[in-house]
């Protein structure tokens, strides 16, 4: 079924759907965040070496990569809302089994399953968020990703409280999984009904020419492929900035700049806080200036801020540099997802699935890439991936959508 023509004045159905998909984003962020702080307990319980532990926990992103390309087909078959809600339920099951697994192999298999289901959830919630955004007729997508960040904070806080209160791991993960699964299933009732339409709301913009009628020409197919590759570059560059910060910010401060542990953690906290602010306010900037201008400005901010912090190393400068990078990269991944989902000539969910799947490769490859460069030289050189990623966003971001020219209906 096709969604109605977007209007600047969303009605009750659209507002309920926005609240529902917001809940799906929050639960997705919270589920895995309940498990991550308890990894040390699992490592000790299974008596894993550092090497074995490091190899086993990548089962989660590996599972996501294995199932990621099937997400588009699942969305087309059962709808984006059901994909997200049912994926949440199955992800929570994988997280629970991973937490109570008595053997290494069951732990790995549970993480593989959880990651595979998380990939379906990810594409489903993003596809439905973009569908709701089309009904709104204005940008709301960045605010949804901001709520995912809130979910990470909520899940981490729940895990910290469970650890402090000595709640058994199985009980903690069963309660959190049941809670967020219930939220997702309740939210499903308020999502937009029906299957996702195959149409795309393509604005009149040089980066997104209208699709010709009849048989698509080879030139149009080549242009679609070119744009999809550019959007993948944007998404992977955003993933590199996020994952390099997650994996190496605290290590860089502690090892290279001799910062104490509490101070070393400040760079990651500053990055996440600034990213949340950027996502919470990003929709206003996108509506006013367009995705292209916002993304390229963000990429330039990442390149300049991280380049300066590496060129002139200091603890305060590094914390500020990572904070600036968090703000700059805030809208990058949502912009690439949106642009890919709007590409003409692709079936519903195809562009979004490809970008999401390849972006996960960026998350998977960044930590070892920085490590290899650092071992060959020094960590400061390894972190040059940050300004390089910022420059890649500036270059590839030219293909994103410009400023919208929406008109209000006359009374």
N, C-alpha and C positions, 0 to 999 in steps of 0.2 A: 504494500500500500504506500501511497505517496503522502508525505506530510504536507499540511496546508502551507500556503504562502506565508513567509515570515512576516511578523509585524513588530513595530517598536513597542507595542503594548501587550505583553504576554498576559494571558488569562490564567484562571485558576489551574487548569490542566498543566500548563507550562510551568507554573510556579511549584506545583506539587512534584512534577517530574524533576525539576532542578534540585529540590530538597532531597528527593530519592537518590538521584545519581551522586549528589554530594555525600550522602551516607555511604554509598558504595565505595567512593574514593577513600573516605576516612577509614572504613573497615579494612580496606586493602592495605593501607599503610600501617594499621595497628596490628594486624595478625602476625606478620613476621617480626615486627618490633618487639613482640612479647617473647619471642624465642631467642633472638640474638644475644641479649644480656645474660642468658643462661647457658650459652655455649661453653664457658669454662667448666661448669658443673658436668656437662655431658662429656667433655674431653677427659676430665678426671675419672668419671664413672666408667668410661670405656677404656681407660688407660692408653690413650692415644699419644703418640709422639707428635712433635710440632709438624713434621713433614706429613705424617698420615692425616692429622687433623686438617692441615691446609688443603690437602688434596680432596678430603671427604666433603668439606663444606662447599666446594664449588659444584657439588651435585645439584644444588638448587638452581643456579643460573644455567647449568647444563641441561637440566630438565626443561627449563623454559625455552631454550634454544631448540630442543628436540621437538616440542609440541607447537612452537610459535607459529610456524607456517600453516598449521591447520586451523588457526583461530578464525581466519576470515570465513572459511567454509562453515564452521560451527555457528558463527554469527548469522550467516545467511540462512542457515537451516532453522535455528530456534530463536533467533533474535538477539540483539546485543544485551538487552536487560537480563534475559534469562541466562545468557552466557556468563555475565558478570556475577549474578546472584548465586547460581549453582556452582560456578567456579570458586566463589568465596567459601561455600560450604565444604567443597572437596579440598581446597587449600588448607582449611583449618584442620581437616582430618590428617593430612600429610604432616602438618606442623606438630600435631599431638603425638602421632606415632614416632616422629623423629625425636621428640623430647623424652619418650619413655622407652625407646628402643634398647633392648638388652645386648645387642650385638652391633658391631660396626657395619655389617652388610645391611641389616635392617635400617639402621640410621641413614645410610647412603640411599637406599631404595626409597625411603620415606621422603627424603629431601628431593630426590628426582621427581617423585610423584607430586609433591607440593609445588615444586618449581614449574612443572608442566601445567598444573591447574592454575597457578598464579599467572602464567602467560595468557591463558584463555580469559581469565578475569580482567587482566590488564587491557587487552584489546576490546573486550566487551564493554567495560566501563568507559573507555575513551571513545568508542564508537557511539555509545548512547549519549555521552556528554556532548559530542559534536552534533548529534541529531537534535538534542534539546537546544543547543546553541542556534541551530538553523531556525528552529521555531521562534526563538527569542528575537532573531534579527540583529543581534549585536553580540560582542564578545563576552563570554562568561567562562571560557575554557580554563584560563589561568587560575581563576578562583577555585575551580575544582581541584587542580593540582596543588593549590595551597592547602586545601583540606586534607589531601594525602599527606602532606608534611605534618599537619596537625595530628593526623592519625599515628604517624611515627612517634611523635612526642608522647601521645597518650599511651601507646603500647609500651614504649620504653619506661614510662613512669609506672605503669602497672607491673611490669617485670621487676623494677627496682623495689616497689613496695612488697611484692611477693617474696623477693629475696630477703628483704629486711625482716619480714614477718615469718620467715622460714616455712613458707607454704610449699608443700611437696610439688615437684615439677609437674607430675601428671595432673594433680588437682588444678594447679594454676593454668595450664594450657587447656585443660578440658573446660574450665569456666570461661576463659577468654574466647576459646573457639566457639563455644555454644552461644555466648553473648553476641559476638560479631556476626555469626551465621544467622542468628535470629534477626538482627538489625537488617542484614542484607535481604532476607526473605520478606520482611515487612516492607522494606523499601521497594521491592519488586512490584508490590500492589499499586504503587503510585507512579511507576515508570510509564513512559509512552507506550500505548498498546500496539500490537501488530509487529510484523517483521520490518526490518530496516529496508527503506526504499533504495532502489538502485540509482536514484537521481543524485546529483551533486549540485549544491548551490554555488555556481561559479560566477563570480563577479566580473564585471567588465574591467579587465585589467590586462596590461601587456604580458604579464607573467602567466596568465591563465586565459588564453584565447578561447572563444566559444567553439565547441566541437561542430564540425560540419555535418550536414545531414548525409544520409546514405552511407556507403561503404567508407570507412576511415582510410585515408591515404597513408602511404608509407611515411610521408613527411610528418604527419600528425603523430603517428606511432613513435617515430624517432624523437619528436619533441616531448611526448609524454614520458618516454624512457629517460631522456636527458633531465627533465624536471624531477623525476623520481630519484635519480641518482643524486642530484643536487640536494634534495630534501634529506636523503640518507646521510650525506656529508654533514649537513647542519645538525641532524640528530646525533650522529656519532660524536661530533665535536662537542656537543653539549654533554654527552655521556662521559667523554674523556675528562672534561673539567670537573664534573661531579665525582666520578670515581677516583681520580687522582687526589682530590681533596679528602674523600672518605678514607682512602688507604694510606696516604702519605703526609698529610698536613701535620698531624701530631708528631710523626716520626721525624720530619724535617726540623721542626722546632726543637725537639728534644735532642736529636743527635747532631745536627749541623749547627744549631744556635745555642745549645746547652740550656734550654729553657726547662724549668721544673715541670713535673707532670701536670699539675693543675693549669699552668700557663700554656703548656703544649696543647692541651685539649681546647683552649680558647679559640684557636683558629677554626676548628671544625664547627664549634658552636656558633661562631661569628658567621661562618659561611651559611649554615642552615638557617639562622635567624634572618640574614639578609635575603636569602632565597625566598623565604616565606613572605617577607615584606614585598619583594619584587613580584611574586605571584599574586598576592592579595591586591596589589595596585595595578598589575599588568594589563588587565582588561581595559582600563580607562586609557592607558597609553596606546594600546592596539586600536581601539575605536577612534582615537584622535589622529594618530600618526600612521597607522597601518603596521602589519606584521613585519614588512621589509625594513622599515626605518627603525623599529624597536629592536629587532633581532640584530641588525648590523651595528647599532649603537651599543647594544649589550656585548657583542663580540669584541668591539673596539675597547670597551671598558675592561673586559677580561684580559685582552692582550696587553694593554698599557699597565694596568694595575699589577698583574702577575709579573710582567717583564721588569717593572721597576723594583718590585720586592725581591726578585732574584738578582738584579744588578746591584742593588744596594741593601744587602741582607741585614736585618735587625729584627728583634722580636716584635716591637710595636708595628713596624712597617709590614711584617709578614701577616700579622693578624688583620691589619687594615686591608692588605692586598687580597687575602682570601675572602674577607667580607665583601669587598667590591666585586670580586669574581662571582660570589653567590648572587648578588643583586643583578649583575650583568647577564648571567646564564639562566635566570629565573624563567623567562618566557621562551627559551630556545627550543626545548624538546616539545612543549605544547604547540608551538608554531609549526614545527616540522610535521607533527602528527596531523594537525588541521590541514595543512597544505596538501599532504599526501592523500588524505581522505577526500579532498575536493577535486582531485585530478579527473578530467573527463575520460570516458572510455574504459574505465576500470569498474569491475563489479564491486558491489558494496563491501567495504572492509578490506579490499585487496591492498590498496596503497598504504593504509594504516597498518596492516599486518606486516608488510614488507619492511616498513620503516621501524616498527617496534622490534621485529626479529633481529634486524641487522644492528640496531642500537644496542641490543643486549650483547652482541659480540664486542662492541666497544667497552661495555662494562666489564666483560670477562677478560679482555686483552690488556686493558690499561695497567692494572697492578703489576703483572710480570714485565710489561714493556718498560715501565719506570724503573723497576728493579734491575733489569738487564742494563739499561743505560747507566744507572747509578753504580753498579758493580764495575762497569768498564771505565767510569770516570768518577763522578761524585753525584750525590743526590740532587744538588742544585742544578746540575746539567740534566738529570733525568726529568726534573720538573719543568724543563723548557717545553714539554708537551702542552703546558697550560697556555702560554702566549701563542704557540703555534695553532692550537685549537681555536683560540679567539680570532686569529687572522683567517682561519678557514671559514668561520662563521660569517665574517665580514664579506669574504669573496662569494661563498655559496648562497649567502642570505639575499643576494640581489634577485634571486628567482622567486622569493616569497611574495605574497600578496601586498599590494600597496594600500593606500588609504581607501576605505569604502566611501562610496557616494550614495548613501541611503537617503531616501526621501520619505517624509511623513505623509500619511494619508490625510487628505483634506476632510474636514468635518462634514 
